[in-house]
Amino acid sequence: MSALTTDHAASEVRSPASFVASRVFIYGALVFWAFICLFPIYWTVTTSFKVAVDVTQGHLVPFVDFQPDWKGWRSLGLSPDSIFETSTVRDEFLKRFMNSVITSVGASSLALVIGSLAAYGLTRYRYQFALFKNEDISFFFLSQLILPPVVLALPFLVLYREVALLDTRIGLILLYTLMVLPIVIWIMRDQFNSIPVELEEAALVDGLSIWGAFLRIVVPIALPGMVAAFILAMVLCWNEYFFAALLTSTDAKTIPVMVASQTGSQGINWWSMAALATAAITPLAVIGIALERYLIMGMTAGSVK
């Protein structure tokens, strides 16, 4: 009995230490992973305030390793001393920025509307085309993401040339809609599956039509998921480079294409590229922080039944 008591007491003594050790390990791993994820952003932002010598020597800490300078922002006409002056580079940046905004928002909105209707149909009705049922149709949409974009390069290039959509915002919007539509359908499919069908049946009994039940009952409940799907689609459209570089030349060129073109006679202008990248990721960061609550609710909805 005394030996058992001694072992039990020793386990009680060890448990607080093991608890602390496990917490230290978990939070240490989280801090390390956060550092890995955030360091590229930190490097990009700090590089936008460096001169050439600071970039080549790998200085990292402002005011310690190097003195911040507005060279990268000045090259874009966005520094405090050049913001009110005429700048062709700034005008080009604003044009590319608006192209990215219009194509990303337009494609994400269109994909959200089409994807929500498709997902609602797949969750509330039963379809069968030959041997394909609802689950097969859903997987078919998702399987479109497996196809490498380079496979579609030549067909889209020829098609857009024939229908006069090369170097147009409409062309990018239509293409980006097809690109993000499978993701939107799968996110909204999970959202609608988590909503009880009895709510819509009660609305139909009260006199609402199918469209009325969808717009007045289902959409408000699924709004967090729709916001999450919209944000994810917009991020994918905003960062897309391959088709933007292939199908545009002057009028519809987007921010990623402009970032990749920051080269000169001396090589890559890292400070200008970093300033452009910082300006490009800032709107997405602001939107993500502002809508974080909806994003988390939308991505976790349906995970717990």
ZAMARGU-4260 file (C-alpha; in steps of 0.2 Angstrom, whole numbers, plus 5000, padded with zeros to 4 digits):
<rodrens>
0) 5000/5000/5000 | 5014/5012/5004 | 5022/5009/4988 | 5006/5012/4978 | 5004/5028/4988
5) 5022/5034/4984 | 5020/5031/4966 | 5003/5040/4965 | 5011/5055/4974 | 5026/5055/4962
10) 5014/5055/4947 | 5004/5070/4955 | 5021/5079/4957 | 5026/5075/4939 | 5010/5080/4931
15) 5011/5099/4933 | 5029/5098/4926 | 5023/5088/4911 | 5009/5099/4908 | 5020/5114/4908
20) 5032/5105/4896 | 5018/5101/4884 | 5012/5119/4884 | 5029/5125/4881 | 5032/5113/4866
25) 5015/5117/4859 | 5017/5136/4860 | 5035/5135/4855 | 5030/5126/4839 | 5016/5138/4835
30) 5028/5153/4837 | 5040/5145/4826 | 5027/5141/4813 | 5021/5159/4814 | 5038/5165/4812
35) 5040/5155/4796 | 5024/5161/4789 | 5026/5179/4793 | 5045/5181/4789 | 5042/5183/4770
40) 5030/5197/4773 | 5042/5205/4785 | 5056/5203/4772 | 5045/5211/4759 | 5040/5226/4769
45) 5057/5230/4775 | 5065/5227/4758 | 5054/5241/4751 | 5063/5253/4763 | 5081/5247/4758
50) 5094/5254/4746 | 5104/5242/4735 | 5118/5240/4747 | 5106/5235/4761 | 5098/5222/4750
55) 5114/5214/4744 | 5121/5213/4761 | 5106/5205/4769 | 5102/5218/4782 | 5086/5213/4791
60) 5082/5224/4806 | 5077/5243/4803 | 5087/5256/4812 | 5099/5242/4818 | 5106/5235/4802
65) 5101/5248/4790 | 5093/5266/4790 | 5076/5265/4781 | 5074/5274/4765 | 5060/5278/4753
70) 5069/5273/4737 | 5057/5258/4733 | 5042/5269/4736 | 5050/5284/4727 | 5052/5273/4711
75) 5033/5271/4711 | 5029/5289/4715 | 5022/5284/4731 | 5034/5291/4744 | 5029/5306/4755
80) 5040/5318/4744 | 5034/5312/4727 | 5015/5308/4731 | 5009/5325/4725 | 5021/5326/4710
85) 5016/5320/4692 | 5022/5302/4690 | 5019/5291/4675 | 5024/5275/4686 | 5012/5279/4699
90) 4998/5281/4685 | 5003/5264/4678 | 5002/5257/4696 | 4985/5264/4699 | 4979/5257/4682
95) 4986/5240/4686 | 4979/5241/4703 | 4961/5245/4697 | 4963/5231/4684 | 4966/5219/4698
100) 4952/5226/4709 | 4939/5225/4695 | 4944/5207/4689 | 4946/5200/4706 | 4929/5207/4713
105) 4920/5204/4697 | 4926/5186/4695 | 4923/5182/4713 | 4906/5190/4713 | 4901/5180/4698
110) 4908/5164/4704 | 4899/5166/4721 | 4882/5169/4712 | 4884/5154/4701 | 4893/5143/4713
115) 4880/5146/4727 | 4865/5142/4715 | 4875/5126/4709 | 4879/5121/4727 | 4861/5124/4733
120) 4854/5113/4718 | 4867/5099/4723 | 4862/5099/4741 | 4843/5100/4739 | 4839/5090/4723
125) 4844/5074/4716 | 4851/5073/4699 | 4857/5059/4688 | 4866/5061/4671 | 4869/5043/4664
130) 4879/5035/4678 | 4883/5052/4686 | 4874/5057/4702 | 4876/5072/4714 | 4892/5066/4722
135) 4900/5062/4705 | 4895/5079/4699 | 4902/5088/4714 | 4918/5078/4712 | 4919/5083/4693
140) 4919/5101/4698 | 4933/5099/4711 | 4943/5088/4698 | 4944/5104/4687 | 4957/5110/4699
145) 4969/5095/4695 | 4971/5101/4677 | 4987/5111/4676 | 4984/5129/4669 | 4998/5127/4656
150) 4987/5114/4647 | 4973/5127/4644 | 4986/5141/4639 | 4985/5137/4620 | 4966/5134/4619
155) 4962/5150/4628 | 4974/5160/4618 | 4967/5155/4602 | 4949/5156/4608 | 4951/5174/4615
160) 4960/5179/4599 | 4945/5173/4589 | 4932/5182/4600 | 4942/5198/4603 | 4944/5195/4622
165) 4963/5197/4622 | 4969/5210/4634 | 4952/5214/4641 | 4945/5214/4659 | 4930/5205/4653
170) 4941/5191/4647 | 4950/5189/4663 | 4934/5190/4673 | 4926/5175/4664 | 4942/5165/4665
175) 4945/5169/4683 | 4927/5164/4686 | 4929/5147/4679 | 4945/5145/4689 | 4938/5148/4706
180) 4920/5141/4703 | 4925/5123/4709 | 4931/5130/4726 | 4916/5141/4728 | 4904/5126/4724
185) 4912/5115/4737 | 4913/5128/4751 | 4894/5133/4748 | 4890/5114/4747 | 4896/5111/4765
190) 4887/5127/4770 | 4870/5122/4763 | 4872/5104/4770 | 4873/5111/4787 | 4857/5121/4786
195) 4841/5110/4791 | 4829/5107/4776 | 4815/5109/4789 | 4818/5128/4789 | 4814/5129/4770
200) 4800/5117/4772 | 4792/5129/4785 | 4795/5144/4774 | 4786/5135/4760 | 4771/5131/4771
205) 4770/5149/4776 | 4768/5154/4758 | 4786/5158/4752 | 4791/5152/4735 | 4807/5141/4732
210) 4817/5157/4727 | 4809/5166/4742 | 4815/5153/4754 | 4832/5153/4747 | 4834/5172/4747
215) 4826/5175/4764 | 4830/5160/4774 | 4845/5151/4767 | 4856/5165/4761 | 4856/5175/4778
220) 4861/5159/4787 | 4874/5154/4774 | 4881/5172/4774 | 4897/5168/4783 | 4901/5154/4771
225) 4898/5166/4757 | 4909/5179/4764 | 4923/5165/4766 | 4921/5159/4749 | 4921/5176/4741
230) 4937/5181/4751 | 4946/5165/4746 | 4941/5167/4727 | 4946/5185/4727 | 4963/5180/4735
235) 4966/5167/4721 | 4961/5179/4707 | 4971/5193/4714 | 4987/5183/4715 | 4985/5174/4698
240) 4999/5177/4686 | 5000/5164/4673 | 4984/5169/4663 | 4986/5187/4666 | 5003/5187/4659
245) 4998/5176/4644 | 4982/5185/4639 | 4986/5203/4643 | 4998/5215/4636 | 4994/5234/4640
250) 4976/5238/4644 | 4971/5224/4656 | 4988/5220/4664 | 4986/5216/4683 | 4997/5219/4698
255) 5006/5202/4698 | 5012/5205/4681 | 5018/5222/4685 | 5028/5215/4700 | 5036/5202/4690
260) 5042/5215/4677 | 5053/5225/4689 | 5069/5222/4681 | 5082/5234/4674 | 5099/5235/4666
265) 5107/5231/4683 | 5096/5216/4687 | 5080/5215/4698 | 5075/5231/4707 | 5071/5222/4723
270) 5066/5238/4732 | 5053/5243/4719 | 5047/5225/4718 | 5045/5224/4737 | 5036/5241/4737
275) 5024/5235/4724 | 5021/5218/4733 | 5018/5227/4749 | 5005/5238/4741 | 4997/5223/4733
280) 4995/5213/4748 | 4989/5227/4760 | 4971/5227/4753 | 4970/5209/4756 | 4977/5210/4773
285) 4965/5224/4778 | 4950/5214/4771 | 4955/5198/4780 | 4957/5207/4796 | 4941/5216/4794
290) 4931/5200/4790 | 4941/5188/4800 | 4925/5183/4810 | 4915/5179/4795 | 4930/5170/4787
295) 4932/5159/4802 | 4914/5155/4804 | 4912/5151/4786 | 4927/5140/4785 | 4922/5130/4801
300) 4903/5129/4797 | 4897/5111/4794 | 4913/5104/4803 | 4903/5100/4818 | 4886/5092/4816
</rodrens>
